[in-house]
Amino acid sequence: PSAGQAGAAAEPAELIRRAHEFKSQGAQCYKDKKFREAIGKYHRALLELKGLLPGERERDSRAASLSGAPKAGCLSEEESKTVEAIEIDCYNSLAACLLQAELVNYERVKEYCLKVLKKEGENFKALYRSGVAFYHLGDYDKALYYLKEAKIRQPTDTNVIRYIQLTEMKLSRCSQREKEAM
């Protein structure tokens, strides 16, 4: 059965198990450099969790009560933590996959990283990737903010240091142009 068909009827533990399985398959695809396939697996994992996520659960339970369909069961604290951890891993991994594309969708990378940071504000990878995304989107102030936050967590990471230097160069060029324009 598809996620949609089984989603309402499946127990939370089963949905979590399937999501974890898809996430693991996505990780293997990433290791094998099959990034498009990995993206599909991570999206599928998130689909399995859709009805269990807090914002989704309220919407789904209202819809279920109107349609008479069974609503997603309440999660234990452990299940909630597992769901959140899978969600964070999937969004972080999706951003990593997108950064491997020939034509990178930096807007989507930013979106996924900000979802991770909303739940886990100290996440180094999400901070770094947000900085990279904002840099390529031309928002150098935000790029520098996220990159400096990443540097606090891993001060010797050469990629972070390099992007901070690139961003500072762009910012100094921009301020130089502004001075010349006046």
N, C-alpha and C positions, 0 to 999 in steps of 0.2 A: 504494500500500500504506500501511496505517496505521503509526504509530510502533512499535506492538507487533509487527506482522508483519515489518517491515523491520528493526527494531531489532537483532536478534541477527545477521542476515545482513549488514547494511550495514557498510561499512568506516568506521572512525572519522572519516576525512576527510569522508565523505559526511554522516554524522550531524552533524558540526560545521558543515558548509556549510548544511544544512537548518535547524539551530538558529539560525544567524546570520541566515538569511533570515526566519524567524519573528520573531526579535527586531527586525529592521528593520521588518517589517510592523507589529509592536506599537508601535514608535516613531512610525510614520506615523499609526496610529490614535489614539495619545495626542495628537499634534499636531492632529489633526482633532477632538479632544474626544470620541472614540468610546471611552470608558474601558472599558466592558464588553468590547468587541471586542478592545481592547488587552490586557486581562487574559487573554483566551483565547489570543492569539498568544504572550504571554510564557510561559504555562503550556505551550503546545505546544513552544516552544523548549526549555524545561526537560525535557520528556518525551523529546525527541530526544537530549538529553545524558545521560539517566538511567543508562544502562548504562556510560557513560564516567566518571562521577563516582567518586572514590576509594572512598567507603563503599559505593556501589552495585556497583562493579566486583567487589569480593570476594564479595558476596552472589550477584551474577549469575553469576560464574564457577563458584561452588560448584553453583548450580542447573543451569548449563549442563553441567557435567561429569557431574552425576547424570542429566540428561535426554539427554545425547549431543549437545545443540545446540552450535553453535560459540560460544565465549565472545568477549566484546569484546576486540579486539586491544589490545596494549600501546600506550600513547600516547608519542609523542616529547615532549621537554621543551617544545617550542614548542606542540604540540597541547594539552598539559596546561595551559599558561598561557592559551591561547585559550579552552578549556573553562571555566576558572575565571573569566576575564574576562566571558564571556557569562553565566555563572551569576550573578555579582555584579550585572551590569547588569540582568538579568531580575528578580532579587529587589528591587533598588532601585526599578526601574520599577513593579513590582507594588505596592509600598508607595505610590508616588506616585499610581497609579491609584486605589487603595483610599481614599486621602485625599480624592479628588474625589467620592466617593459621597455620596448624600444621607444615608444612615445608614452612618457609617464603622465598620468592624470594626477597632477599635484593637488588639484582641488579635492579629489577623492581621498588622496593620501592624508591631507589635512583633516578632512572630515572624520576618517577612521581614527586618526591619532587623537583628535580632540575627544572622541567618544571614550577612548582608553583613559585619557587624562582626567575626564570628568569623574571617573570611578577610582582612578589610581594616579593621583597628581604627581607622584614621585617617579613614575615609570620612565626609566632612562631612555629606552628605545623609542617610546612615544614622544618624549621631549625632543630627542635628536631628530627623529623623522619629521616632527612638526616644524622644527627649525629649518630643515632642508626644504620642506614643502613651501613654507612662507618665503624662503629665500627665492625659490624658483618662480613664485607667484609675484615677486617684486615687493613684498611687504617686509622691508629690511628691519624695521623696528621690532616687529613681532618675531621675525626670524632670530634676531639677536637675543631677544628675551628668552625664547625657548632653548636656544643653543647655550646660553650662559647658565640656564637652569640645569641643562644636561651636564655641563662642565663641572658644576658643583658636585654632582653625583659621581662623575668619573673624570677627574681632573687631567688624566694623562691620555685620554682617548684622542688619537691623532686625527680622526675624521671630524670630531667636534671642533678641535682646535683649528683645523683647516677651514671649516665652514665659518667659524667666527671671524677668521682673518678675511675671508672673501666678503663676508657681510659688512665688516667694518670698512673695507675698501669701497664697497658700493655706497655706503652711507657717507663716507668722506667725499666721494665724487659728487654725490647728490648735493651735499651742502656747499661744495665748491661751485657747482653750477648755479645754485641759488644766489650765492654771493656775486657771481659774475653777472647774473641777470639784473641785480639791483643797481 
